[in-house]
């Protein structure tokens, strides 16, 4: 058994070396070589001069080498060399038509379709020269010209295979892109969901560690933190089951707790009702991400949230701190992508201001 396994592995390596790693026809190319028996058999059956037999054997071996090389490289010059050798052999041996037959067949496998047409033109020219200058039996002439049709048929079959392969690849790529987009959406949702909650929990713990609080205040802050942690866990579970739809009211309520823990004033103006479900969810996530960034990075004492509606919906989140996102991170990139999917536009400006504009007609009854 080890010997058989070793021989099998060696055979696979030889197979890959002969036909190349991109061979799509498995062992079929070896079956196609059966026609070479028509070329070699008469050389050992019928009498002929030794020099002629030797020359014809060398020509056949060269075409075999070019056959395997063209399987690996799909090069037009290799096929042209096969046609040239076959044409030359036809002047001393009718079996040269077999070599030309292989040249016509392999012309369909070259990389560029235009080169295949050139090779078919070259084959037609060589066949015409052989027909005019060499006296061949009628059946051999029939094979000579039928090989051209065989090669064209191979070309059509080959192009159909490539189209089918391209279609399969396109479908696979589309599925891969859809999976990637879904992963990005889930990653953005989890980032938006957990970012502010975990930031608030961290800030609460810092307040507990540093501030001089009485027992009642400390107990109240611990209870708020515990409730927030439990809510965060529940929201994460819901998100993983695609059931979580954060409301603007929930985000604003959670944001007020986070701002109070940091001593930041949160001012909200405008009505957030009568929004479409998609818009409400997208704006809620935008609020969560923007307010979290202001709390973490701007050192602001005030955050202002304004919603205005005229010809379009405008949501502006600004703070009186400093800083500006030089490069968009995962959260801001996800925020921008979600708004743009709804036909909106997002702008980030100095002072950590986020301006979101969305068309009114996307809001359903607005």
N, C-alpha and C positions, 0 to 999 in steps of 0.2 A: 504493500500500500504506500509506504513512503516513496518508493521508487516511482510508482504511478503518479503520485502527487507532484513529485519533482519534474517528471516529464511533462505533465500538464502545464505547470508553471512556465517551463522553458518554451513550450509550444505557444502559450499566450504571449510571452515576450517576443518571440519570433513573429507571431501574427501582427502584433502592434508595430514592430519595426518595419515589416513589409508594407503594411497598409496605412500606417499612421494612426495617431490617437483619435482622429476625428472621423474614422471610418463609420459610415452609417449603414453599410450593407452586410456587416458581420462576415460570414464565410462565403457569400455569393461570388465575390471576385475570383475565388479559386475555381468555382464551377464554370465561370465564363472562360477559363483557360482551356477547357476541354476542346475548343475549336483548334487549338494549336496542334492537336493530334493529326488533323488533316494536313498540316504543314510538315510535321516531322516524319510521319509514317512513311510517305513515299521515298524519303531520302534513304531509308534502310531497306526498302523493298525493291525499287527499280535500280538497275545499273546506271552509273554515271561516273565521270572522272572524279578521282579522289579530291583534287583541288576544288572542284565545283561543290562536292558534298561538304567539304570542310568550310568553304566560304558561306554556304547556305546555313549550316549549323550555327556559325558565328553570327550571321545576320539574325537568325531566330532567337538566339540567346540575347543579343542586343535589344531586340524588340521586347522580350520578356522583362529585361531590366528597365527599359523605358516605361513599360506597362505598370510595374510596381512603383516606379518613381512618380509617374503621373497620378497614381492613386494617392500618393502622399502629398504631392505638391500642387496638382491640378494646374500645371504650367503649359501654356500654348506651345512653347518651343519644343517641349518633350513630345507632344503629339505630332507636331510638324516633322520631327526627326523620324518618328514611326512611319509616317506617310512617305517620307523620302526613301527610307530603307526598303519599304514594301514596293515602291515604284521601281527602284533599281533592280530588285530581285525579280520582278515580273519579266525582265528582259532575258533572263536565263532560266526561269523556273515559274510555272504557272501558279505554284503555291504562294507566290508573293502577294496574290490577291488576299490571302488570309491575313497577312501582315497589314495590308491597307484597310482591311475590314476592322481590325483592332484600332487603327488610327481614327477611322470614322466614328467608331463607338465611343472612344475616349474623348473625342472633341466635345461631346456634350457635357463633360465633367470639368472643363476649365472654369476658372473663377469668373471671368467676365463673359457675359452673353455675346457681346460684340466680337470677342476673339473666337467664339464658337462659330459664328457666321463666317469669319475669315478662313477658319480651318475647313469648313464645308466648301468654301470657294476653292481653296487649295486642293482639296480632295477631288472636286469636279475637274479641275485642270489636269491633275495627275491621271485620273481615270480616262479622260479624253486622250491624253498622250499615249497611254497604254493601249487603248482601243485602236488608235490610228496606227501605231508602230509595231504592235506585237500581235501575232496570230494566236488567239486564244480560243478554246472550244466555246460554243454558244452558252453552255451552262456556267462556265467560269465568268463569261462576260455578264451574264445575268446576276451572278453573285456580286461582281464588281460594282454594278450600278445599284443593286438592291442595298448594298452596304450604306450608301448615302442616305436612303430612306430610313434605314435602321438607326443611323446616327441622329437624324432629325427627330425620330421617334423617341430616342433616348433623351434628347434635349428637352422635348416637351414634358416627358415624364419627370426628368430631373427638376425642371422649373416648378412643376406642380408640387413635388416633394418639398422644395425650398419654401414655396408659398405656405404649404400646410405647416411646416416647421416654424415659419415666421408667425403664423396665426397662433400656434400653440404658445410660442414665446410671448407674444403680445398678451394673450389671455393670462399667462403666468405672471407677466409683469404687472398687468392691471390688478390681479389679485394681491400681488406683493405690495403694490402702492396702496391699495385699499386697507390692507392689514397695517401698513406703516402709518397711514392717516388715522386709523382707529387707535393705534397705540399712542400717537401724538395727542389725540383728543383726550384719551384717558389720562395720559401723563399731565396734560394741562389742567384737566379737571381736578385731579388729586393735588397738584401743586397749588391751585387756587383755593381748594377746600382746606388743606391742612396748613398752608403757609401762615395765614392770619391767626388761626386758632392756636397753633403751636407758639407763634410769636407772643400772643396774649398770655398763654400759660407761662412762658419764660419770663415775661415782664412781671407777672404776678408773683412769681417765685423770687425775683429780684427785690420787689417791694417788701415781701415778707422777710427777706434776709437783711435789708438795709434800714427800712423805715422803723421808727419808734411808734408802734401801734399798740392800742389797748387790746385786751383779750377779745372783746366783742368784735372789733374791726378786723382783727386777725382771723377770727373764726368765720366771719362773713366772707372775707377774701378767699379763704381756703374752700368754703362751700362753692363760691362762684367758679373757682378754678376746677374743682372736682366736677361740677356740672358741665363746664366747657369741655373738659377732657372726655367725659362720657358722650356728649353731643358730637364731638369730633370723631370719636370711634364709630358712633352710629352713622354719621354722615359718610365716613369712609366706606363702611359696609354697603350703604345704599348706593354709593357711586359705583362700586365694583359690580353691583347688580343692575346698573343702569336705571336706578329708580330715583336718584337724587336730582332734584330741580331746585336749586337755591333761589329763594325769593329775595327781592330787594329789601323787604322789611326785615327779614332775618339777618341779612348782611349788615344793614345799618344798625340793628340792635347789638349785634356782636361787635361791630366797630366802635360803638359808643363805650362798651365795656373796656375794650382795648385802649381807647383814647383816655378814658378816665384813669386807668391804671398808670398811664404815662404822663398825666397832667396836661393833656392836649384837648382843646376845645373843638368839637365837631359840629359844624353848622350846616344844616340841610335846608334847601329851598326848592320848591317845585313839587308837582304831583307825579307820582310814579304809577298811578293806576291806568287802566285802559291800554296797556301795552300788550302786544302779542306775546304768546308764551315764549317763543324763541328770543324775542328782543328782551323780555324781562330776565330770562336766564342769562343772556349774554351781558346785559348791563349789570346784573348782580355780580357776575364774576369779574367784570371790569372794575366795579366799585371795590370789591374785596382786594384785588391785586394792587390797585392804585393806593388805597388807604394803607395797606400793609407796607408798601414801599415808602410812603411818607413817614409812617411811624418808625420804621427801621433805619432810614437813611437820611432824612431831611433835617432832623433836629428842629422840627417845627413846633410852634405852640398853638397853632390853629390850622384846621383843615376845613375847606369850604367845598360843599357839594351843591351844584346848581343844575337843575333840569329846566330847559326851555323848549317850547314847541311852537314853531311858526310854519315855515315851509318844510322844515325838517326837525328831527329830534336832536337836541344838543345837550350832551352831558359833560359838565366841566368839573373836574376834581383838582383843586389847587391847594397848596399850603404856603405858609409864610417862611418856610425854611430855605435852605440852600441846596444846591446839588442838582445835577441833571444826568440822566442815564446816557453815558457815552456809548454804551453798547447794550442792546436789548438782550435781556436774559430770557430764560425759559418762560417765565410768567408773562412778561410783556409781549414776547413774541406770540405766545398762545392767545393773549388778549387781542392783539392786532389781527391775527388770523380769523378768530371767531367773529369779530365785528365785520371784517371785510367779506366774509361768507354771506352776511346779511345785507350786503350792498353798502356798508358804512365805511367811514374813514376815521383813522385814529392819528392824532398828532401829539407828540411829546415835546414840551418846551421847558425853558429854564425855570428854576424854582420848583421843579417836579410837578408840572401841570399837565394833566391829561385831558384832551378835548376829543370827544367822540361825537360824530355826526352821522345820523342814520335817516334814510328816507321815511317820511310819514306814512306813505301808502303801504309799508311793510307791517304796520302796526294793527292791521285788521280794521277795526271800527273807527280809527282816528280820522 
